[in-house]
Amino acid sequence: MGGDLSVARIGYGAMKLTGWPRGERPSRDTSLAILRRAVELGVNHIDTSYYYARDGVAANELIREALHPYPDDLVIVTKVGALVEGSDLSLPATGKTGLTPGNLRRGIEANLRSLGLDRLDVVNLRMGDLDRGDTPLAAPLETLLAMREEGLIRHLGISNVTAAEFAEARKIAPIACVQNLYNLARRDDDPLIDACAEAGIAYVPFFPVGGFQPITAERLDAVASRHRATAPQVALAWLLARSPNILLIPGTGSLDHLEQNIAAGELRLSKEDIAELG
């Protein structure tokens, strides 16, 4: 990632540890155990953000408690965007527009402080949120580029972007990764994945196993049965087979599901399997 960060192709997304923005979350002890077990299993790419926080439980603080001092090869990827928090950084995100220079700096500083870092490995600029207003990509990306030149950020990424924004971003700054919605059932980003691969840029799909229609689920179950695997494992394996520049960050609040997600990296789909999945 970024040309100088070597990461395993299956990482971990920390959002579910907090139940943000809604939903159940594991206990604190389970969350800490999941993070430590992930690293034991070879995960060295963790995705997070300072605004993954709800009811006093914050993903960055859990990561810091579980793993600091961090392993030398651990890459922590975080993000800033239109979502900002209130005056108390322990409160959950609000719907204010955060794509101003001041709010972006505040987000970077919040990530640095809560993770206990002097420099962030990768920061994704998240666009596409409803509360971004009509803010174009160029200005906030230039703000992050300036903070990169200050030494606060090592690499820049972009998230929730269109193909046109991807092309624009590459004219402004070196882009280490793109994080967009993509999975077996949602393939609108096929051309963008190929463009990233050609440019040597990592593509990191979010919601990698979600939203399957009945016909897709039926095919997944059939392939999973042949491999004695679960449907989510097949969905992850399909993504890994789709393109070598795809990196995965499945999130979970279960130790068992964590083990299954990592094991999906060993699952090899045949040409027949891939053809059946469509």
C-alpha positions in Angstrom: 0.0 0.0 0.0 1.5 3.3 -1.0 4.5 1.5 -2.4 6.2 1.0 1.0 3.6 -0.6 3.3 3.3 -4.4 3.0 0.0 -5.7 4.4 -1.7 -9.1 4.4 -4.7 -9.2 2.0 -7.2 -9.8 4.8 -7.2 -7.1 7.4 -9.8 -6.0 10.0 -12.4 -3.3 10.1 -12.9 -1.9 13.7 -16.3 -0.2 13.2 -18.3 -3.1 14.6 -16.5 -3.0 17.9 -18.4 0.2 18.8 -21.8 -0.5 17.3 -21.4 2.7 15.4 -23.6 4.2 14.1 -26.2 1.8 15.4 -26.5 -1.9 16.3 -25.0 -4.3 18.8 -21.4 -4.4 19.9 -19.3 -6.9 21.8 -18.2 -6.5 25.4 -15.0 -4.5 25.9 -13.1 -7.6 26.9 -14.2 -9.4 23.7 -13.3 -6.4 21.6 -9.8 -6.3 23.0 -9.5 -10.1 22.5 -10.6 -9.8 18.9 -8.0 -7.1 18.1 -5.2 -9.1 19.8 -6.3 -12.4 18.1 -6.4 -10.7 14.7 -2.7 -9.7 15.1 -1.8 -13.2 16.2 -3.5 -14.5 13.1 -1.3 -12.3 10.9 -3.6 -9.2 10.4 -1.4 -6.1 10.0 -4.0 -3.8 8.4 -6.6 -2.3 10.7 -9.2 0.2 9.4 -10.7 2.7 11.9 -11.7 6.3 12.4 -12.0 8.7 15.4 -15.7 9.0 14.8 -16.3 5.3 15.3 -17.6 6.0 18.8 -20.9 5.4 20.6 -21.9 5.6 24.2 -18.3 6.1 25.4 -16.9 3.2 23.4 -14.4 4.4 20.7 -12.6 2.1 18.2 -9.3 4.0 18.3 -9.1 3.8 22.1 -9.8 0.0 22.0 -7.1 -0.4 19.4 -4.6 1.6 21.5 -5.5 -0.4 24.7 -5.2 -3.7 22.9 -2.2 -3.2 20.7 0.0 -0.3 21.9 3.0 -0.3 21.6 2.1 -1.3 18.1 3.9 -4.1 16.2 6.4 -2.6 13.7 4.5 -4.0 10.7 1.0 -2.9 11.8 -0.6 -0.4 9.4 -3.5 1.5 10.8 -5.7 3.2 8.2 -8.1 5.9 9.4 -10.4 8.4 7.8 -11.8 11.9 7.9 -14.7 13.4 6.0 -18.0 15.2 6.3 -18.8 13.7 9.7 -17.5 15.6 12.6 -18.1 15.4 16.3 -19.4 17.8 18.9 -17.2 19.8 21.3 -16.7 16.6 23.3 -14.7 14.1 21.2 -16.1 11.2 23.3 -19.5 11.9 21.8 -20.7 10.2 18.7 -20.5 11.8 15.3 -23.0 14.5 14.4 -24.3 15.5 10.9 -22.2 18.7 10.5 -20.1 19.3 7.5 -16.5 18.5 8.3 -14.7 19.2 5.0 -13.3 22.5 6.0 -9.5 22.9 6.7 -10.2 23.5 10.5 -12.4 20.4 10.8 -10.2 18.2 8.8 -7.2 19.2 11.0 -9.3 18.5 14.1 -10.1 15.1 12.7 -6.5 14.3 12.1 -5.5 15.5 15.5 -8.2 13.4 17.1 -7.0 10.3 15.3 -3.4 10.9 16.3 -4.3 11.6 19.9 -6.7 8.7 20.4 -4.4 6.2 18.7 -1.3 7.4 20.4 0.6 8.2 17.2 2.8 10.9 15.9 2.0 10.1 12.3 -0.9 8.3 10.7 0.0 5.5 8.2 -2.8 6.2 5.8 -5.7 8.6 5.9 -8.7 8.2 3.7 -10.6 11.3 2.7 -14.2 10.1 2.7 -16.5 11.8 0.2 -20.0 11.0 -0.9 -21.7 11.5 2.4 -25.1 13.3 2.4 -23.8 16.1 4.6 -20.8 17.0 2.5 -22.9 19.6 0.8 -21.5 20.7 -2.6 -17.9 20.6 -1.5 -15.7 19.3 -4.3 -12.9 16.9 -3.6 -9.9 19.2 -4.5 -10.0 21.5 -1.5 -10.1 18.9 1.3 -7.6 16.7 -0.4 -5.2 19.6 -0.7 -5.7 20.3 3.0 -4.7 16.7 3.8 -1.8 16.9 1.4 -0.5 19.9 3.3 -0.7 18.0 6.6 1.1 15.1 4.9 3.9 17.6 4.0 3.9 18.5 7.7 4.7 14.9 8.6 1.3 14.1 10.2 0.3 11.7 7.5 2.3 9.1 5.6 -0.1 8.3 2.7 -3.4 9.5 1.5 -6.4 7.5 0.3 -9.9 8.4 -0.9 -13.2 6.8 0.0 -16.7 6.8 -1.4 -15.6 8.4 -4.6 -16.6 8.3 -8.2 -14.3 7.4 -11.1 -14.1 11.1 -12.0 -13.1 12.0 -8.5 -10.5 9.2 -8.6 -9.0 10.7 -11.7 -9.1 14.2 -10.2 -7.5 13.1 -6.9 -4.5 11.5 -8.8 -3.7 14.9 -10.3 -3.5 16.5 -6.8 -1.7 13.9 -4.7 -0.3 10.4 -4.7 -3.2 8.0 -3.8 -2.4 4.9 -1.9 -5.8 3.3 -1.8 -9.5 3.6 -2.7 -12.2 2.5 -0.3 -15.6 2.1 -1.9 -18.7 -0.1 -1.7 -18.1 -3.3 -3.7 -19.1 -7.0 -3.3 -20.3 -9.9 -5.2 -23.8 -8.4 -5.6 -22.7 -4.7 -6.0 -20.2 -4.4 -8.9 -20.6 -0.9 -10.2 -16.9 -0.2 -9.4 -15.6 -2.9 -11.8 -13.9 -0.3 -14.1 -12.5 1.6 -11.1 -11.0 -1.6 -9.6 -9.3 -2.2 -13.0 -8.0 1.4 -13.1 -6.6 1.1 -9.6 -4.9 -2.2 -10.5 -3.3 -0.7 -13.6 -2.0 2.2 -11.5 -0.7 0.0 -8.7 -3.3 1.4 -6.2 -5.0 -0.8 -3.5 -8.7 -1.1 -3.7 -10.4 -1.8 -0.3 -14.1 -2.7 -0.6 -16.4 -1.9 2.3 -19.5 -4.1 3.0 -17.6 -7.0 1.4 -20.2 -9.6 2.3 -23.5 -7.7 2.6 -26.6 -7.2 0.6 -27.0 -10.4 -1.4 -30.1 -11.0 -3.4 -31.8 -14.5 -3.1 -30.3 -15.8 -6.4 -26.8 -14.7 -5.4 -27.2 -16.2 -1.9 -28.3 -19.5 -3.5 -25.2 -19.6 -5.7 -23.0 -18.7 -2.7 -24.5 -21.5 -0.7 -23.9 -24.0 -3.4 -20.3 -23.1 -3.8 -19.8 -22.9 -0.1 -21.2 -26.4 0.3 -18.7 -27.8 -2.2 -15.8 -26.2 -0.3 -17.2 -27.0 3.2 -17.0 -23.3 3.8 -19.5 -20.5 4.8 -21.2 -18.2 2.3 -19.3 -15.2 3.8 -16.0 -17.0 3.3 -16.8 -17.6 -0.3 -17.8 -14.0 -0.8 -14.4 -12.9 0.6 -12.6 -15.5 -1.5 -14.4 -14.2 -4.6 -13.1 -10.7 -3.9 -9.6 -11.9 -3.4 -9.8 -13.7 -6.8 -11.4 -10.7 -8.5 -8.1 -8.6 -8.6 -4.7 -8.8 -6.9 -4.9 -5.2 -5.8 -8.0 -5.9 -3.6 -7.4 -5.8 0.2 -10.2 -6.8 2.6 -11.2 -5.3 5.9 -14.1 -7.4 7.1 -15.4 -6.4 10.5 -16.9 -8.6 13.2 -17.6 -8.6 16.9 -17.2 -12.3 17.2 -13.9 -14.3 17.7 -15.3 -17.2 15.8 -16.2 -15.1 12.8 -12.8 -13.4 12.9 -11.2 -16.9 12.6 -13.5 -17.7 9.7 -12.8 -14.4 7.9 -9.0 -15.0 8.1 -9.4 -18.6 7.0 -11.1 -17.3 3.8 -7.7 -16.3 2.6 -6.8 -20.0 2.1 -10.0 -20.7 0.1 -9.2 -21.2 -3.6 -12.2 -20.9 -5.9 -12.1 -22.8 -9.2 -12.9 -21.2 -12.6 -16.2 -23.2 -12.4 -17.0 -21.7 -9.0 -16.3 -18.1 -10.2 -18.4 -18.8 -13.3 -21.3 -20.1 -11.2 -21.2 -17.0 -9.0 -21.6 -14.9 -12.1 
